[in-house]
Amino acid sequence: RGMSYNFLSVFYSFLTSRSACVLLLGIIPAILLSSRTARDMPLKKSHGPTFDGKNAILRNGSNMPILGLGTWKSKPGEVAAAIKVAVEAGYRHIDCAQIYGNEKEIGGALKEVFAGGKVKREDLFITSKLWNTFHAAQDVRGALQKTLDDLQLSYLDLYLIHWPHGFERGDLLFPKNEDGTVRYADTHYLETWGEMEKAVDDGLIRSIGVSNFNSRQVTEVCEKSRIKPAVNQCECHPYLTQIPLLTTCEKLNVTFTAYSPLGSGDRPWAKPTDPKLMDDEGLKAIADKYNKTSAQVLIRFQMERGVIVIPKSVNAGRIQANFNVFDFELSEEDMEKLAAFNRPWRACVPTIKDPETGKVIERDAKHPLYPFNDAH
């Protein structure tokens, strides 16, 4: 009993000492931090690839501007003017895709921009994407060449596999059965990737990457490829922070690009009951604090996480405003608040009506390579 008393006395003296306070102050935060999952952790500045201020340095040493102009949903007749306004405003990164149906008009705009002398080809970083009907090895080069011809370019800075799952080969971009379901192909993306690598060898593409790939899929490409993917482009915004996928990409040295960073409020299939990110009162309060627009805060949120961001607009004023994001910085507290918006909720999920039940379902969910069947 005497020994027990002495032990308790010594232990009490330690707990009340300065050394114990220092030790506990170090241990307790560490315990609390370790209890938070990667899904809960906002990322700021340390995440992602190397940056030189306005560019990500890709794994092959290429510079990719952190802010680009998205062209999805930019209609022919509008997109050419948007390209010209963007270049004049300072954008040096244009994101395109064959399926957007506007690459010919973009190509005409680029030709005018280059002819005007404002920028040269090497000043712009131009991305495009291989559509789902061209995954077969024999179709990749032809699809790439059509994109190059439409854009009036001799090479792309970045070419992405648009989705991991393929559709049936042919001229129809959305081959369908009589009941409205899509006709698929079983081509594996690794077969497609091998042809992408050959296009790099031949100087038609500077970097290659993927889009809408989940963690398992992007890891597989990295492990089984000769030329590793430089980029994974996915939907990302505060309602879908993608932190587990971001963490995977960081470990693999794959730069992450956020599409629909403003929540894609103008998507054609939006329902009245869907969340509206741009109307979020918490977002508006943060924007007011910095005297910025909600869109500017959303763009800056991605930049400070080390994420490439490609907001889309055809409105001249908004294009210019979206580029005006290099003159402020979000605090750690506000980054935490924005990260806490995570639901997670996707705006961009292809859906159809189930021919048997009439219910709206995810269109491609039965395909074995459909990426959203995995958690991240």
N, C-alpha and C positions, 0 to 999 in steps of 0.2 A: 504493500500500500504506500510505503514511503517512496519507493521508486516511481510509482504511478504519479504521486503528487509532484515529485521533482520533474517528471517528464511534462506534465500539464503546465507546470509553472514556466518551464523553458519554452514550451510551445506557445503559451500566451504571450510571453515576452517577445517572441519572434513575430507573432501576428501584429503586434502593436508597434513594431520597429519600422524604420524608414525602408530597409531592404525589402521587407515583405510587401510594402505598398508598391514599390517599384516593380517587384516580381509579378504581383497580382494585376497591376495595370497593364503589364505586357501579356499575361496569359489570358485574361478574360476577353479582351477584344479578339484575340486569335481564335478562341473557342467559338465566340459568336460568329465570326467571319466564316469559319469552317463549316458552320451549320447551315449556311446559305448555299443553295445549289447554284450551278452555273446559269440556270434559267432565270434566277432572280438577280444576278449580278449585272448592273450596268457597266458598260465598258467606255473608257474615256482615254483618248490620246495614245495610251500604250498599246492598244489593240491594232492588229492589222499589219500591213506591209510597211516598208520604209517610205517616208514622205520627205519631199524637199520643200514643202510649203504648200504648193498647189498641185503636186503630182504624186501618184503612187509609183514606186519603182518596182516593176514587175520582176518576176524571177529570172527573166532573160536580160534584165537591165534596161528595158524600154520604159519610157515615161508615159504614164496614163493619167491625164488630168482628172483630179478628184471630182470635179463637177462637169457634167455633160448635159446635152439636150436630148431628151427622149423624144421619139417620133411615133410611138404607138398611138393609134387613134387620131393621128394628124392626117386630115383628109387631103387627097390630091386637090390642088387649087389653093391650099393654105400652107402646105408644108414648105414650099420653096421660099415664100416670104419669111417663114419662121427661121429657116436656115440662115438667111441673109442677115436678119435682125440679130440672131444669136452670135454670129461671127463678129458683127460690128460691136456687140456688147462685150465681147471678150471670150466667149466660149471657144474652146479648141478641142472639144470632144463631142462627136455626134454618134448617137446610138440608133442603129437601123436594124431591119430584119426583112427578109423576103416576104413573109406572111403579112406584113403591114400594108403591102400593096401600094407603096409610095416611093420605092427606090428609084424609079425612072425620074420622077420629079425632083427628088433629092439630088440625083446626078446632074440634072440640068442646072440646079442652083449652085452646086459645087463648082461646075465649070465656069459659071459667071463670077463666082467669088474669086477663083484662081486667076481668071482673066483680068479682074479688076485690080489685082496686085495687093489687096489687103493682106492676104496670107498665101503661102505656097502649100503644095500638097504635104510636104514634110512637117508643116506647122500644125496640121490637124490629126487627131486620133479618131479613126473611123472604125466602128464595130458593126458587124452584121451577124446573122444567125442562119444556120442550116435548118430548114423546115422538116417536119416529121415524115413527109412522104419521100424524102431523099436520103434515108439512113443507109440503104444498101450500098455496099462499097462501090458498085459501078455507077451510082447516081451522084455521089458527093461532088466530084470534080465539075460535072455539068451544072449543078445547082450553084456552086461557087462562081463559076464563070459567068452565069446569068447575072448574079448579083454584081460582079465586077463590071460587066457590060452596062447594066442599068445605072450604076453609080458613076460610070465613066472613069474608072480607076484601074490602075495596073496591079495594085495590091491592097489588102486590108491590114489594118493594124491589129485587129482582133476578130476572130471568127469563132462563134459559139455553136455548140449543139443546142438547139432551142429547148428541146424536152428529151428526157432519157428514153421515152417509148416512141416507137415508130408507127406510122400509118402504112396502109397498103400502097405499093409503088404505083405510079401512074401520073396522069396529067391533073387529076382532081386533087386539090389541096386538102379537102375534107371528104374522102371517099366514104360513102354511107350505104348501109343496108336499107331495105324498104321500110323497116320500122324506125329509121332515123338513127340507129346506133352506128358507130364508126367501125369501118373495116380496118383492122390492125395488121401490122407485120410483126414477126418475131425476131427481127434483126437486133442483135445486141449492140449497145453503144460502143463497145470495145472494137467491133468490126468497123464501125463508122470512124472511130478515133484514128485507126491506122491510116485511113485515107486523108484525114486532116493533117496528120504528121507529114505525109508525102507532099501535101500542098505547101507546108512550111519549107520543106527541103527544096521545093521548086521556086521559092521566092514569091508565091502568091499571097501568103499570109505571114505576118511577123510573129503573132502570138495566137494560141488557140486556147479555148476554154469551154465551159459548160454553162447551162442555164437551167434552173429549176431542178437541179440534182440535190438529193438529200445527202446526209453525212456518209452513209454507207456507200453510196454510188460514187461520190467524188473521191472517197478514199480508195475505192477499187480502181478508178482511172489512174490515180497517182501511183498506186502500187504496181500496175500492170502495163504502164505506157513507157515509151522511149522518151517522148517529149511530154513533160508534165503539164497539166492544165494551169494556166496563168490566172484564170478568173472563174468564179462561180457567180452568176447573176440570178438573183431571186427577189421575190417580193419582200419588202422590209420597210417597216415604219413603226411608230410606238405601239400600235395595236398588235404588231407582229414583230417583236424585237429580234427574233432569230438567234438568240445568244448561244444555244448549243451548237447550231450550225456554224455560226461565226467562229466559235472556239475551235471546231474541227478544221475549218479552213485556215485559221491562223497557224495551227500545228503543222498543216501540210504546206504552208507558204503559198496558199492560194488566195489571191485578192478577192474581196467580196464587193459586188456591186448591188446596190439597192434599186430595184425598179418599183414603180408605184409608190414613191416615198411620201406622197401627199395623201395616200389612201385611195387613189383612183376613183374619186367621187363621180366622174363622168363615164364610168364603165356602162355599156349598154344594158347589162343584165341586173343593174342595181335595183334592189327592192326598197320600198319606203321604210321597212322595218330594219334595214341594215344599219350598222353603226356608221356615223359620219365623223371621221377623224377631224376634218377641218372645222367642224362645229363644236368640238370639245371645249368646254369652258375652261378646263385646266390649261389647255394649250393656249387659248386666247389670253389668259392671265399672264402666262410666261411671255408671250409675244408683246403684250402691253408693257411689261417690265423693261424690255430692251428697246422699246419703240420700233419694233419690227413686225412684219406680217407673220401670220401663222405658218405660211409656206416657208418663209426664210428660217424660222426656228426649226422646222422639220428637216430642212436641208442641212442646217448647221449641226443638228443632232447626229446625223449620219457622219458628217465630216469629222466631228470630234471623236467618233468611235473608230476612225480609220477606215471608213466605208466609202467607196465610190458611190456617187448619187446622180441619178439622171432624171430629174423632173421634166415632165412633158408640158408644153404649152404652145399654142399658135398665136397667142395674144402678145403683141409687141411689148406692152407695158409690163406684163407678168414675166415675160422672158428676161427682160432687163432687171426687174426687181429680184428675180430668183438668183441672179448672178451677184447681187449686192449682199454677199454673205461673208466677205473676208474682213470686215471691219468690226466684228464683235465676237465674243466668246461666251458660251454658256457656262454658268457656274456648276460645280460638282452637284450642288443641291438641286439645280434645275435639271441636270442630266438624270439624277436619281428619280425625280418626279416624272419625267417623260418615260423613263424605262418602266416605271410602275404602271403605265397605261396598258402594258401587255395583257392581252386577253387569253390566249392568242387567237386572232381572227384573220382569215385570209379574204381579201377582196377578189382575188383573181384565181378562181377555181372553175374550170370548164364543167358545165352541167348540162344534163338533158332530162327530159321526162322519161321515166322508166316505162317502156312500152307495155309492161304487164300490170304495174300498179298505178301508173299515172303520176307518181310522186317524182319530185325533182331530186336527182341523184348526181353524184360526181361522175362525169361522163366516162372517164378513163380508169376508174378505180379497179376494174377487173383485170387490167393489163398487168402482167407480173413486174414490169419495170416502172409502173406508175409511182412517182416519188412521194406523194402525200400519204401513202399507206403507212409509212414510217413516221414516228413521232417527230423527227427532225433530220 
